[in-house]
Every structure is written in C-alpha cells, then in structure tokens.
Amino acid sequence: MATAALPGVPAGFTGRDEDLARLMPVLDPGAESDLPVVICAVSGLGGIGKTSLALCAAHRAVAQGWFPGGTLFVDFRGYDKNPVTADQALVALLDGMGVPVAELPQTVAAQYGLYRRLLAQERQPMLLILDNASTASQIAPLVPGADHHRVLITSRDRLTDLDARLVDLDVLKPEAAAELIDRSLRLSDGGDDRAGREPEAVAELAVLCGHHPLALRIAVGMLRKRRYRGVASLVGELRSEEDRAGALGVRPILEVACAQLPAEQARLLRLVCVAPTAEMGSEVAGVLAGLGPDQTTGLLEELASSHLVTPVPTGGGARWRVHDLVRAFAGRTATKEAKSRKETEEARERLLTFYRQRADAANAHLLWLPGKPVPERFADRTEALAWLDGERASLVAAVQWAGEDRHARTAVALASCLEEYLRWRRHFDDGLSVARTAQGAAHSAGDRLREGCAWNDLGLALLGVGREEEAVDAHTRARDLFQAIGDSYREAMTWNNLGSALRKTGSAEKAIDAHTRARDLCQAIGDRRREATVWNNLGMALRQAGRLEDAIEAFTRARDLYQAVGDRHGEGRAWNNLGNALRKSSRAEQAIEAYSKALETHREFEDWYGAARALSNLARAHQAGHRLSEARTYYLQAADAYTRADAPTEAAHARSAADTMT
C-alpha cells in the first residue's frame, strides 16, 4: 500500500526524552495488553512541541519496524480560520492509501466505506498521525475500526470525548531548556559557546521564555542575529519588555486560544492571572473572580482542557498553575481597557482582604493559649500552619502590593499577620521582604503605628539572618515610634527585642538594661506573658555577662510565668535556657532534666528547630559526662530534627559531632 511520507523532525528537537518514554509503549502494536490503546492524543499549549514529539515517536516506531502497513499524516489546521474537515482529510488519506482523486467514489458515504474497507483489509499495522486537531468530532470519523492499527493525534485541547490515551505536554524542565538553547546555538555555529560561558544568563533567559519550546527557539533566533553580544544582553531587553509574549512569538497562539474561550472562562483566566504567584488553589481563584467553589473548579477544569492552566495534584485535589507567558499576555490585556483595569483592581482587593482575614485567623491559632477562647476558621494549630505553608509564596508576594496606594493598608495589615509564622518557620528572607515592604508603605501613608510594627518585624528578620547591627537600628526606630505615640505595650515589646539584638552584638550590659526596661513596662501594664518572654531573654543576657546565678533565677521566673499563663511553647524555651545555665554551673543532672522537659515541649508543638537545640544540648551534657554512646545518639537525633527544620548547616554540624563519638 502506498503511504504519505512523514515530515521530518525539526532540527534541534530535544528535552522530551521522558515524554517519548511515555509515548512509545502506547504506540507499539505488538505490546501485549488486555486493553489495547488504538488512539493516543498528545495535547498541550500551542508551540509546546506536540507535533515534533509525535513525529519523533513516529520515526522511531517506523525504524523499529512497528508499522509495515505504512504511515499516513494529515495536518488538520484545527486552530486556523478554515480548519480541515474530516471529509477533506478523508480525501488526503485515501490518496495516501493509493486511491487517486479521479477514482474516488462519488458520494462522501461511499468514500468513508472505501476508507474503512481498505483499513480492514490491511492486516499489517498502520500508523495514522492526525496533527493539530481542535475537536474530537473533527477526527472521530477517521479512526480505524481495527485494533492492530494506531492513531496518534495532536491537539491544543484535551480531547476527553475520545476513547484515547491522553498524554499532556508541559513546558521543558530548566535543564532541558538550557540544553535546547546551547544545542541550537552550536547547530548554527559550532564555535558559539555563549551558553556555556553564561549559564546564569541562559537560566534566566529560559525563565523569561517560560521554558516554552517555541519561545526558546525564537529567543535562540534573536541570539543568532546578535552573534557578538552576550546572552545577558537579550535577557536585559526581555526583562524590560512590556509585551514579552509578543516579543517571543507566542502572542498569536494565545490570542487564538483566548478568543475561542466562552466569556466566563475568559474572565476567570484574566483574573487568575492577577494572582501574586503562578500557582493557586480553587478557593483563591474563586475569590479573585468572586465565584463559588463549584463554579470556579468547573471553569478551571475547562481551562485546563485548553492547556491555559495546568492542574497540580495535591492528594485528593488540585492546585492550578498558569504558564508565565499566559500570565504576561493576560496581564497586559487586562490593563488595556478601563473596565478591565477596574475589574482587576477589585479582584486584588478581594484577594488581599481574604488573605488578611485568613492569615489573621491562622496567626491567632499560633498565639493561642489553653483556657482562652479557641480561634475560629481553622480546626487547630496544625491546620492553620498547613494553610500558611501552602499559601506562603502567594502571601509574601501579595504583601508587595502594598506599594500601590489603593492596597497599602490591607497589604501592610497582612504583613503584620505573617511575622510570627515566618519567624516560626525560620523563613527569614521572606520576613525581610515582607517587613521592608510594609515599612515603606506605612511610612508613605503616615501610619506611625504600622510603621513601628514593620520596623520591629524587620529587626526580628535581620536578627534571624545574622545582621545584628542592622537589627539594633531597626528595633531602635521601632521603639522611638512607639514612645512617640505612647504605646507602652509595643514599646515593651521592642525594648525586649532590642535587648536580644544588643546581646547578639556582644553588648551584654546594654542588653540587660534594655530587657530590664521591657520587664518594668510589662509589669506596669500587667502583661504576664510578655513579662515571661522578657525574663527569658534577660536570663540569656545575664548568662552572657557571666552572672550565672542571676540567669538561673531569671529563667526560673520565666518558666514559672509561662506555666502560670499556659504558654507551653514559651515554657519549653525557658526550660532549654535554664538547662544551659545549669550546665554552665556544673549542675549536669539538673541540666539534663531541664533539656528533657524542653525536648518534650518542642516535640509537642512540632518545633523541630527548638527540639534540635534541646537534643544538641542533651548530647553536650552527656558528652561532658563521658557518656559517648548517649551523646552520639542525641547528636544524630538533633541532625534529623535540624533537617526537618530546614537548617542544613546545623544538621551537618550535629552529624559531624556524632562522627567524633565513634
């Protein structure tokens, strides 16, 4: 039987080895299966490489002798203004099967009859490649009735109405995108080693292209034209390009895709592109669009079928990721008309309000004490932390909207809700970003209270990353602002934090003075929980100053106050610090008991960093007593806890200490 020649695979095709590995077994007509797959439909965003993958798989299959009956290829141009119909494709297929146009039956029904008869008579497996189809109805009449033939379809939409194996293509992985750039440059000029010389610029270029194959190839074309300029020069231009989707050649694809969407889907796509990050849950998407959860999820599923959003499984559900170039395209589109701009700003305001309310509720669970009313919204502290963990990137990015006057107040309030959580999880870099943004916005708005809170949060984050002198300055600014507005509660808080920063700079006596001022203010306003925290920090300053007995008394007061107010987590910190002072005073057994109490409490709260410190201290105490086996066990447990707390440096030190015990 005569067959149509397969088009070649584009030069430089790369980065799809995993996808080929998924596709090839499905095409194999000789594979044993209880449920043979006759049809395989490869789908993905326009320009993602579907046709190249299909052709590469087809050429490999033919080379392995899988389809002795031949191959047929038809481009349906499914997304053009005048797509090829099934009836038109039928004529091309019959021609490929050796039936010239002059010998075709007169009626369409007779032509289909001939087509099916020829396929049925051909006992050798054949491969039909139906490229660039837009709907199942466009190709369904052409599917063979015999199980030994195979059909490989490509489409920008998931053709879920077909009984087919669906293979979704995503963008390239970062390393594959970098390889594509490198290979494509060297293909045109064997001496072009720019990619190897500028790996960081290549990685950023791949990000700006959204790791999208078509965008990457267009970027490579730009680099070829500027042979004697570095990759970084193109990166700089694309970074400042307002219409990046247009510059990278994907705007026409996205325009066609969006133009075909029903109005509700198009609106939702515009608004989810307003989100501060590319990935979100259905609830956040619904807040942006002002829609209920069921309606939102249904619309997102339809958008996913068009590959304009990508579902990210989460174990029983899904989050949704929007491709960077889709975000850039939709974001630019949303600013063109006054109506769209208004809708966008309203969506942002809804999301910020939602995030502030949820973050405030989650923060209330982190600060909750037994005996107090249980905060609403989340079932418990664990659920609140899980929500914060899942939304962290979006929450931090949303705070950046504080730079816009319209959203400043809400975004600054959100920043305040995140401080405890970011410090708890030791996300100090995020804490720095959030606090700096909040401070700038509050200052611009003349809100001295919020600005003081932001300076205080910034000081805590600076202390977390070891920038003690800057932390001292930040807490001093916060203290002065709170003194100026007469807020004794917050003044006490900042005196306490200032003391901790001063202690880290080695100024123990200044730290003692600051903590003493904080203690006196707490006692004056009757804040026993804050007083407990101050006693705890005062104890550390006293210990640093060599006043061990005074430190032991301070830690004991802190522990007792924490117990009195029901703050178990604070009590754990006090037990650990008390253990340090006792060990320094050569009271080893009492220190071990204190560390054990601290460990119990930190594990209860899943504070793995605190647990790791208690375990390290237990190891040191046993090591000092020459109980090396016990010390090694505690060091190894500390390493595991540090790892869980995302503290790799401390984990490595603990493992190294354990190794010395062998």
C-alpha positions as CSV (number, residue, x, y, z in Angstrom):
1,M,0.0,0.0,0.0
2,A,1.3,3.5,-0.8
3,T,1.8,5.8,2.1
4,A,2.3,9.5,2.7
5,A,5.8,10.5,3.6
6,L,6.3,11.6,7.2
7,P,7.5,15.1,7.7
8,G,10.9,15.4,9.3
9,V,11.6,16.2,13.0
10,P,12.6,19.8,13.5
11,A,16.4,20.3,13.9
12,G,17.4,20.7,17.5
13,F,14.4,18.8,18.9
14,T,15.4,18.0,22.4
15,G,14.3,17.8,26.0
16,R,11.4,15.3,25.5
17,D,13.1,12.0,26.4
18,E,10.7,11.4,29.3
19,D,7.7,12.2,27.1
20,L,9.0,9.8,24.4
21,A,9.4,7.1,27.0
22,R,5.7,7.6,27.9
23,L,4.5,7.6,24.3
24,M,6.5,4.8,22.6
25,P,5.0,1.9,24.6
26,V,1.5,3.2,23.8
27,L,2.2,3.2,20.0
28,D,3.7,-0.3,19.9
29,P,1.1,-2.6,18.1
30,G,3.0,-5.6,19.3
31,A,2.7,-4.8,23.0
32,E,0.6,-7.3,24.9
33,S,-2.3,-5.7,26.7
34,D,-5.8,-6.6,27.9
35,L,-6.9,-3.1,26.8
36,P,-5.1,-2.2,23.6
37,V,-4.7,1.6,23.0
38,V,-5.7,2.3,19.4
39,I,-5.7,6.1,19.9
40,C,-3.2,8.3,21.6
41,A,-3.9,12.0,21.9
42,V,-0.9,14.4,22.7
43,S,-2.1,17.8,23.9
44,G,-0.5,20.9,25.2
45,L,-0.3,24.7,24.8
46,G,0.4,25.9,21.2
47,G,4.1,25.8,20.4
48,I,4.9,23.4,23.2
49,G,6.3,20.7,20.8
50,K,3.4,18.3,20.3
51,T,4.0,17.8,16.5
52,S,7.7,17.4,17.0
53,L,7.2,14.8,19.7
54,A,4.7,12.9,17.6
55,L,6.9,12.9,14.5
56,C,10.0,11.9,16.6
57,A,8.0,9.0,18.0
58,A,6.6,8.0,14.6
59,H,10.1,7.9,13.0
60,R,11.4,5.8,15.8
61,A,8.5,3.4,15.5
62,V,8.9,3.1,11.8
63,A,12.7,2.5,12.2
64,Q,11.9,-0.4,14.6
65,G,9.5,-1.9,12.0
66,W,6.4,-1.5,14.0
67,F,4.2,-0.3,11.1
68,P,4.9,-2.3,8.0
69,G,1.5,-1.3,6.7
70,G,2.7,2.3,6.3
71,T,2.1,5.7,7.8
72,L,-0.3,8.5,7.0
73,F,-0.1,12.1,8.1
74,V,-2.7,14.9,7.9
75,D,-2.5,18.5,9.3
76,F,-6.0,19.5,10.3
77,R,-5.0,23.1,11.0
78,G,-7.6,23.0,13.7
79,Y,-7.0,26.5,15.1
80,D,-6.8,28.3,11.7
81,K,-9.8,30.3,10.4
82,N,-10.6,27.5,7.9
83,P,-9.7,24.2,9.6
84,V,-9.6,20.9,7.6
85,T,-12.8,18.9,8.0
86,A,-12.9,15.2,8.4
87,D,-14.4,14.9,4.9
88,Q,-11.5,16.9,3.4
89,A,-8.9,14.9,5.4
90,L,-10.5,11.7,4.1
91,V,-9.6,12.6,0.5
92,A,-6.0,13.1,1.5
93,L,-5.9,9.8,3.5
94,L,-7.3,7.9,0.6
95,D,-4.8,9.5,-1.7
96,G,-2.0,8.3,0.7
97,M,-3.5,4.8,0.6
98,G,-3.2,4.8,-3.2
99,V,-6.6,5.9,-4.3
100,P,-6.2,8.9,-6.8
101,V,-8.8,11.7,-6.7
102,A,-10.1,10.6,-10.1
103,E,-11.0,7.2,-8.8
104,L,-12.8,8.4,-5.7
105,P,-16.5,7.2,-5.2
106,Q,-19.0,10.0,-6.0
107,T,-20.6,10.3,-2.5
108,V,-18.9,11.0,0.8
109,A,-20.6,8.0,2.4
110,A,-19.1,5.8,-0.3
111,Q,-15.7,7.3,0.3
112,Y,-15.9,6.5,4.0
113,G,-16.9,3.0,3.1
114,L,-13.9,2.6,0.9
115,Y,-11.6,4.0,3.6
116,R,-12.8,1.6,6.2
117,R,-12.7,-1.3,3.8
118,L,-9.1,-0.6,2.9
119,L,-8.1,-0.3,6.6
120,A,-9.8,-3.6,7.4
121,Q,-8.2,-5.4,4.5
122,E,-4.7,-4.1,5.5
123,R,-3.6,-6.7,8.0
124,Q,-0.2,-5.1,8.6
125,P,-0.3,-2.4,11.3
126,M,-0.5,1.2,10.1
127,L,0.1,4.5,11.9
128,L,-2.2,7.5,11.3
129,I,-0.9,10.8,12.5
130,L,-3.8,13.3,12.7
131,D,-2.0,16.6,13.6
132,N,-3.3,19.8,15.1
133,A,-6.9,18.7,15.6
134,S,-9.2,21.0,17.6
135,T,-12.2,18.8,18.4
136,A,-13.0,15.1,18.7
137,S,-15.7,15.4,16.0
138,Q,-13.0,16.6,13.5
139,I,-11.2,13.3,13.6
140,A,-13.6,10.7,15.1
141,P,-15.0,9.5,11.6
142,L,-11.4,8.7,10.6
143,V,-10.5,6.4,13.5
144,P,-9.9,2.8,12.2
145,G,-12.2,0.1,13.4
146,A,-9.3,-2.5,13.7
147,D,-7.3,-2.9,16.9
148,H,-4.0,-3.5,15.1
149,H,-3.7,0.0,13.6
150,R,-2.7,3.0,15.7
151,V,-3.8,6.6,15.6
152,L,-1.6,9.4,17.0
153,I,-3.4,12.8,17.4
154,T,-2.0,16.2,18.5
155,S,-4.2,19.0,19.8
156,R,-4.1,22.1,21.9
157,D,-7.1,20.7,23.7
158,R,-7.5,17.6,25.8
159,L,-9.8,15.5,23.6
160,T,-11.6,13.9,26.5
161,D,-14.6,12.8,24.3
162,L,-12.3,10.3,22.6
163,D,-11.6,6.8,24.0
164,A,-7.9,7.6,23.8
165,R,-4.8,7.6,25.9
166,L,-4.3,11.2,26.8
167,V,-0.7,12.5,27.0
168,D,-0.3,16.0,28.3
169,L,2.8,18.0,27.4
170,D,4.1,20.7,29.8
171,V,6.9,23.2,29.3
172,L,10.5,21.9,29.3
173,K,12.4,21.4,32.5
174,P,15.1,24.0,33.3
175,E,18.0,21.8,32.3
176,A,16.3,20.7,29.1
177,A,15.5,24.4,28.2
178,A,19.2,25.3,28.8
179,E,20.3,22.3,26.6
180,L,17.9,23.4,23.8
181,I,19.5,26.9,23.8
182,D,23.0,25.5,23.8
183,R,22.5,22.9,21.1
184,S,20.5,25.3,18.9
185,L,23.3,27.9,19.0
186,R,26.0,25.4,18.3
187,L,23.9,23.9,15.5
188,S,24.2,27.1,13.5
189,D,27.7,27.9,14.6
190,G,29.9,25.2,16.0
191,G,32.0,27.8,17.8
192,D,29.1,29.5,19.5
193,D,29.9,28.7,23.2
194,R,27.9,31.6,24.7
195,A,25.6,29.2,26.5
196,G,28.5,27.5,28.2
197,R,30.1,30.8,29.2
198,E,26.9,32.4,30.5
199,P,25.0,29.6,32.4
200,E,23.2,32.0,34.7
201,A,22.1,34.2,31.8
202,V,20.9,31.1,29.9
203,A,18.9,30.0,33.0
204,E,17.3,33.4,33.3
205,L,16.5,33.5,29.6
206,A,14.8,30.2,29.9
207,V,12.7,31.5,32.8
208,L,11.7,34.6,30.7
209,C,10.7,32.3,27.9
210,G,8.6,30.3,30.5
211,H,10.6,27.2,29.4
212,H,8.3,27.2,26.4
213,P,9.9,25.5,23.3
214,L,8.6,27.9,20.7
215,A,9.6,31.0,22.8
216,L,13.0,29.4,23.4
217,R,13.6,28.8,19.7
218,I,12.6,32.4,18.9
219,A,15.0,33.6,21.6
220,V,17.7,31.5,20.0
221,G,17.0,33.2,16.7
222,M,17.5,36.6,18.3
223,L,20.8,35.4,19.8
224,R,22.0,34.2,16.4
225,K,21.4,37.6,14.9
226,R,23.5,39.2,17.7
227,R,26.4,36.7,17.4
228,Y,28.9,39.0,19.1
229,R,26.7,40.1,22.0
230,G,26.3,38.0,25.2
231,V,23.2,36.1,26.3
232,A,22.8,38.6,29.1
233,S,22.1,41.4,26.6
234,L,19.0,39.7,25.4
235,V,17.9,38.9,29.0
236,G,18.1,42.5,29.9
237,E,15.9,43.5,26.9
238,L,13.3,40.8,27.5
239,R,13.2,41.7,31.2
240,S,12.1,45.2,30.5
241,E,9.8,44.2,27.5
242,E,6.2,45.2,28.2
243,D,4.9,42.7,25.6
244,R,7.1,39.7,26.3
245,A,4.6,37.3,24.8
246,G,4.7,39.3,21.6
247,A,8.4,39.6,21.5
248,L,8.8,35.8,21.9
249,G,6.3,35.0,19.2
250,V,3.6,33.3,21.3
251,R,1.1,36.2,21.3
252,P,-0.7,35.0,18.1
253,I,-1.1,31.5,19.7
254,L,-2.5,32.9,22.9
255,E,-4.8,35.4,21.1
256,V,-6.4,32.5,19.2
257,A,-6.7,30.3,22.3
258,C,-8.3,33.1,24.4
259,A,-10.6,34.2,21.6
260,Q,-12.1,30.7,21.5
261,L,-13.0,30.7,25.2
262,P,-16.5,31.3,26.4
263,A,-17.0,34.6,28.2
264,E,-16.9,33.1,31.8
265,Q,-13.7,31.1,31.1
266,A,-12.0,34.1,29.5
267,R,-13.0,36.3,32.5
268,L,-11.7,33.8,35.0
269,L,-8.4,33.4,33.1
270,R,-7.9,37.2,33.1
271,L,-8.5,37.3,36.9
272,V,-6.4,34.3,37.9
273,C,-3.5,36.0,36.1
274,V,-3.9,38.8,38.7
275,A,-2.8,36.4,41.4
276,P,0.6,37.2,43.0
277,T,2.0,33.9,42.0
278,A,1.5,31.5,39.1
279,E,0.0,28.7,41.3
280,M,-3.1,28.9,43.4
281,G,-5.9,26.8,44.8
282,S,-9.5,26.8,43.6
283,E,-10.5,28.9,46.6
284,V,-8.1,31.7,45.8
285,A,-9.2,31.6,42.1
286,G,-12.8,31.9,43.3
287,V,-12.0,34.8,45.5
288,L,-10.3,36.6,42.6
289,A,-13.3,36.0,40.3
290,G,-16.0,36.5,43.0
291,L,-17.4,33.0,42.3
292,G,-18.4,30.0,44.3
293,P,-16.1,27.0,44.7
294,D,-18.0,24.5,42.5
295,Q,-18.4,27.0,39.6
296,T,-14.7,28.0,39.9
297,T,-13.5,24.5,39.8
298,G,-15.6,23.6,36.8
299,L,-14.3,26.6,34.9
300,L,-10.7,25.8,35.8
301,E,-11.1,22.3,34.6
302,E,-12.3,23.7,31.2
303,L,-9.3,26.0,31.1
304,A,-7.1,23.0,31.9
305,S,-8.6,21.2,28.9
306,S,-7.4,24.1,26.7
307,H,-3.9,23.9,28.5
308,L,-4.3,27.6,29.6
309,V,-3.9,26.4,33.2
310,T,-2.3,23.3,34.5
311,P,-3.6,21.2,37.3
312,V,-1.1,20.3,40.0
313,P,-2.3,17.3,42.0
314,T,-2.3,17.7,45.8
315,G,-3.5,14.4,47.0
316,G,-7.3,14.2,46.5
317,G,-7.5,17.7,44.9
318,A,-5.5,20.1,42.8
319,R,-4.0,23.5,42.7
320,W,-3.7,25.4,39.4
321,R,-0.7,26.8,37.7
322,V,-0.8,29.4,35.0
323,H,2.1,29.5,32.5
324,D,4.3,32.6,32.8
325,L,3.8,33.7,29.2
326,V,0.0,33.3,29.6
327,R,0.2,35.4,32.7
328,A,2.2,38.1,30.9
329,F,-0.2,38.0,27.9
330,A,-3.4,38.2,30.1
331,G,-1.9,40.8,32.4
332,R,-1.2,43.1,29.6
333,T,-4.6,42.5,28.1
334,A,-6.3,43.3,31.4
335,T,-4.7,46.8,31.5
336,K,-5.9,47.9,28.1
337,E,-9.4,48.9,28.9
338,A,-10.7,50.9,31.8
339,K,-13.4,48.3,32.6
340,S,-10.7,45.5,32.7
341,R,-8.5,47.6,34.9
342,K,-11.3,48.3,37.4
343,E,-12.2,44.6,37.4
344,T,-8.5,43.7,38.1
345,E,-8.2,46.1,41.0
346,E,-11.4,44.8,42.5
347,A,-10.0,41.3,42.3
348,R,-6.8,42.3,44.0
349,E,-8.7,44.0,46.8
350,R,-10.9,40.9,47.3
351,L,-7.8,38.6,47.4
352,L,-5.9,40.9,49.8
353,T,-8.9,41.1,52.2
354,F,-9.3,37.3,52.0
355,Y,-5.6,36.7,52.7
356,R,-5.6,39.2,55.6
357,Q,-8.6,37.6,57.3
358,R,-7.3,34.1,56.8
359,A,-3.7,34.9,57.9
360,D,-5.1,36.7,61.0
361,A,-7.1,33.7,61.9
362,A,-4.1,31.4,61.4
363,N,-1.9,33.7,63.5
364,A,-4.5,33.6,66.3
365,H,-4.0,29.8,66.4
366,L,-0.2,30.2,66.6
367,L,-0.6,32.6,69.6
368,W,-3.5,30.7,71.3
369,L,-3.1,29.7,74.9
370,P,-5.1,26.9,76.7
371,G,-8.0,28.3,78.6
372,K,-8.6,31.1,76.1
373,P,-11.4,31.0,73.5
374,V,-10.4,28.8,70.6
375,P,-9.9,30.9,67.4
376,E,-12.3,30.3,64.6
377,R,-11.8,29.4,60.9
378,F,-9.2,26.6,61.4
379,A,-9.8,23.4,63.4
380,D,-6.5,23.7,65.2
381,R,-2.9,25.0,65.1
382,T,-1.8,22.2,62.8
383,E,-4.4,23.1,60.2
384,A,-3.5,26.8,60.4
385,L,0.1,26.0,59.9
386,A,-0.7,23.8,56.9
387,W,-2.7,26.6,55.3
388,L,0.1,29.1,55.8
389,D,2.7,26.7,54.4
390,G,0.6,26.1,51.3
391,E,0.0,29.8,50.7
392,R,3.3,31.2,51.9
393,A,4.7,32.2,48.5
394,S,1.4,33.9,47.5
395,L,1.1,35.6,50.9
396,V,4.6,37.1,50.7
397,A,4.1,38.2,47.1
398,A,0.7,39.7,47.9
399,V,2.3,42.0,50.5
400,Q,4.3,43.6,47.7
401,W,1.0,45.1,46.5
402,A,1.4,47.4,49.5
403,G,3.5,49.6,47.1
404,E,0.2,50.6,45.4
405,D,-1.7,53.3,47.4
406,R,-5.0,51.6,46.9
407,H,-3.9,48.4,48.5
408,A,-1.4,49.7,51.0
409,R,-3.4,49.5,54.2
410,T,-4.7,46.0,53.7
411,A,-1.3,44.7,52.5
412,V,0.5,46.2,55.5
413,A,-2.0,44.6,57.8
414,L,-1.4,41.3,56.1
415,A,2.4,41.7,56.6
416,S,1.8,42.1,60.4
417,C,-0.2,38.8,60.4
418,L,2.7,36.9,58.9
419,E,5.5,37.9,61.2
420,E,5.0,35.1,63.8
421,Y,4.6,32.4,61.2
422,L,7.6,33.4,59.1
423,R,9.8,33.5,62.2
424,W,8.4,30.2,63.5
425,R,9.2,28.5,60.2
426,R,12.5,30.4,60.0
427,H,11.7,32.0,56.6
428,F,13.8,35.0,57.5
429,D,14.4,36.1,53.9
430,D,10.6,36.2,53.4
431,G,10.4,38.1,56.7
432,L,12.9,40.7,55.4
433,S,10.9,41.2,52.2
434,V,7.6,41.5,53.9
435,A,8.8,43.8,56.6
436,R,10.7,46.2,54.3
437,T,7.6,46.5,52.0
438,A,5.3,47.1,55.0
439,Q,7.7,49.7,56.5
440,G,7.9,51.7,53.3
441,A,4.2,51.6,52.7
442,A,3.3,52.6,56.3
443,H,5.8,55.4,56.2
444,S,4.4,56.7,52.9
445,A,0.9,56.6,54.4
446,G,2.0,58.4,57.6
447,D,0.8,55.4,59.7
448,R,3.3,55.5,62.6
449,L,1.8,52.6,64.4
450,R,2.1,50.3,61.4
451,E,5.5,51.6,60.6
452,G,6.7,50.8,64.1
453,C,5.4,47.3,63.8
454,A,7.1,46.9,60.5
455,W,10.4,48.1,61.9
456,N,10.1,45.7,64.7
457,D,9.3,42.8,62.4
458,L,12.3,43.8,60.2
459,G,14.6,43.7,63.2
460,L,13.5,40.2,64.1
461,A,14.1,39.0,60.5
462,L,17.5,40.8,60.4
463,L,18.5,39.1,63.6
464,G,17.4,35.7,62.1
465,V,19.9,36.1,59.2
466,G,22.7,37.3,61.5
467,R,22.7,41.0,60.7
468,E,22.7,42.1,64.3
469,E,23.8,45.8,63.9
470,E,21.0,46.4,61.4
471,A,18.6,44.7,63.8
472,V,19.7,47.1,66.6
473,D,18.9,50.0,64.3
474,A,15.5,48.6,63.3
475,H,14.4,48.0,66.8
476,T,15.6,51.4,67.9
477,R,13.5,53.0,65.2
478,A,10.5,50.9,66.3
479,R,11.0,51.8,70.0
480,D,11.2,55.6,69.2
481,L,8.0,55.4,67.1
482,F,6.1,53.6,69.9
483,Q,7.4,56.0,72.5
484,A,6.2,58.9,70.3
485,I,2.7,57.6,70.1
486,G,2.5,56.5,73.7
487,D,2.0,52.7,73.0
488,S,3.5,51.2,76.1
489,Y,2.7,47.6,75.2
490,R,4.5,47.7,71.9
491,E,7.3,49.8,73.4
492,A,7.9,47.0,75.9
493,M,8.0,44.5,73.0
494,T,10.6,46.5,71.1
495,W,12.8,47.1,74.2
496,N,12.8,43.3,74.7
497,N,13.8,42.7,71.0
498,L,16.3,45.5,71.1
499,G,17.9,43.7,74.1
500,S,18.2,40.5,72.1
501,A,19.8,42.3,69.2
502,L,22.3,44.1,71.6
503,R,23.2,40.7,73.2
504,K,24.0,39.3,69.8
505,T,26.4,42.2,69.1
506,G,28.2,41.3,72.4
507,S,26.8,44.3,74.4
508,A,25.6,42.2,77.3
509,E,25.3,45.1,79.8
510,K,23.3,47.2,77.3
511,A,21.1,44.2,76.6
512,I,20.4,43.7,80.4
513,D,19.4,47.4,80.6
514,A,17.0,47.1,77.6
515,H,15.4,43.9,79.0
516,T,15.0,45.5,82.4
517,R,13.2,48.4,80.9
518,A,11.0,45.9,79.0
519,R,10.3,44.0,82.2
520,D,9.3,47.1,84.1
521,L,6.9,48.1,81.3
522,C,5.3,44.7,81.2
523,Q,4.8,44.6,84.9
524,A,3.3,48.1,84.8
525,I,0.7,47.1,82.2
526,G,0.1,43.7,83.7
527,D,1.2,41.7,80.6
528,R,2.4,38.4,82.3
529,R,3.0,36.5,79.1
530,R,5.2,39.2,77.7
531,E,6.9,39.5,81.1
532,A,7.8,35.8,80.9
533,T,9.4,36.3,77.5
534,V,11.4,39.3,78.8
535,W,12.7,37.3,81.9
536,N,13.8,34.5,79.5
537,N,15.7,37.0,77.3
538,L,17.1,38.8,80.3
539,G,18.4,35.5,81.6
540,M,20.4,35.0,78.3
541,A,21.9,38.4,78.7
542,L,22.8,37.7,82.3
543,R,24.4,34.4,81.3
544,Q,26.4,36.1,78.7
545,A,27.6,38.7,81.2
546,G,28.8,35.8,83.5
547,R,26.1,36.3,86.1
548,L,25.0,32.6,86.2
549,E,23.0,32.6,89.4
550,D,21.1,35.7,88.3
551,A,20.5,34.0,85.0
552,I,19.2,30.8,86.6
553,E,16.8,32.9,88.7
554,A,15.6,34.8,85.6
555,F,15.0,31.5,83.6
556,T,13.2,30.1,86.6
557,R,10.9,33.1,86.8
558,A,10.3,32.9,83.0
559,R,9.4,29.2,83.3
560,D,7.0,29.8,86.2
561,L,5.3,32.7,84.5
562,Y,4.9,30.7,81.2
563,Q,3.4,27.9,83.2
564,A,1.0,30.3,85.0
565,V,-0.3,31.7,81.7
566,G,-0.4,28.3,80.0
567,D,2.2,29.1,77.3
568,R,3.7,25.6,76.8
569,H,5.9,26.6,73.9
570,G,7.4,29.5,75.9
571,E,7.9,27.2,78.8
572,G,9.9,24.9,76.6
573,R,12.2,27.7,75.6
574,A,12.7,28.7,79.2
575,W,13.5,25.0,80.2
576,N,16.2,24.8,77.5
577,N,17.8,28.1,78.5
578,L,17.6,27.1,82.2
579,G,19.4,23.9,81.2
580,N,22.2,25.9,79.6
581,A,22.7,28.0,82.7
582,L,22.6,24.9,84.9
583,R,25.2,23.1,82.8
584,K,27.4,26.1,82.8
585,S,27.2,26.0,86.6
586,S,28.3,22.3,86.6
587,R,24.8,21.0,87.6
588,A,24.8,18.4,84.9
589,E,21.9,16.2,86.1
590,Q,19.6,19.2,86.7
591,A,20.6,20.4,83.2
592,I,19.7,17.1,81.6
593,E,16.3,17.1,83.3
594,A,15.7,20.7,82.0
595,Y,16.7,19.8,78.5
596,S,14.4,16.7,78.6
597,K,11.5,19.0,79.6
598,A,12.3,21.4,76.8
599,L,12.5,18.5,74.2
600,E,9.2,17.1,75.3
601,T,7.5,20.5,74.8
602,H,9.1,21.4,71.5
603,R,8.1,18.0,70.1
604,E,4.6,18.6,71.3
605,F,4.5,21.8,69.2
606,E,6.4,20.3,66.3
607,D,9.0,23.0,66.7
608,W,11.8,21.0,65.2
609,Y,14.4,23.7,65.5
610,G,13.7,24.0,69.2
611,A,13.7,20.2,69.6
612,A,17.1,20.0,67.7
613,R,18.6,22.6,70.1
614,A,17.4,20.6,73.1
615,L,18.8,17.4,71.6
616,S,22.1,19.0,70.9
617,N,22.3,20.3,74.4
618,L,21.5,16.8,75.8
619,A,24.3,15.5,73.6
620,R,26.8,18.0,75.0
621,A,25.7,17.3,78.6
622,H,26.2,13.5,78.1
623,Q,29.5,14.2,76.3
624,A,30.8,16.2,79.2
625,G,29.9,13.3,81.4
626,H,31.8,10.9,79.1
627,R,28.7,9.0,78.1
628,L,29.7,9.0,74.5
629,S,27.2,6.4,73.2
630,E,24.3,8.5,74.6
631,A,25.9,11.7,73.2
632,R,26.2,10.2,69.7
633,T,22.5,9.1,69.7
634,Y,21.4,12.6,70.7
635,Y,23.6,14.3,68.1
636,L,22.1,12.1,65.4
637,Q,18.6,12.8,66.6
638,A,19.5,16.5,66.6
639,A,20.7,16.2,63.0
640,D,17.3,14.7,62.0
641,A,15.4,17.4,63.8
642,Y,17.5,20.2,62.2
643,T,16.9,18.7,58.8
644,R,13.1,18.7,59.5
645,A,13.5,22.4,60.5
646,D,15.3,23.2,57.1
647,A,18.5,24.0,58.9
648,P,21.1,22.1,56.8
649,T,24.2,23.8,58.3
650,E,23.2,23.0,61.9
651,A,22.3,19.4,60.8
652,A,25.8,18.9,59.2
653,H,27.4,20.2,62.4
654,A,25.4,17.7,64.5
655,R,26.3,14.8,62.3
656,S,30.0,15.9,62.4
657,A,29.8,15.9,66.2
658,A,28.2,12.5,66.2
659,D,31.1,11.2,64.0
660,T,33.6,12.2,66.6
661,M,31.8,10.0,69.1
662,T,32.7,6.8,67.2
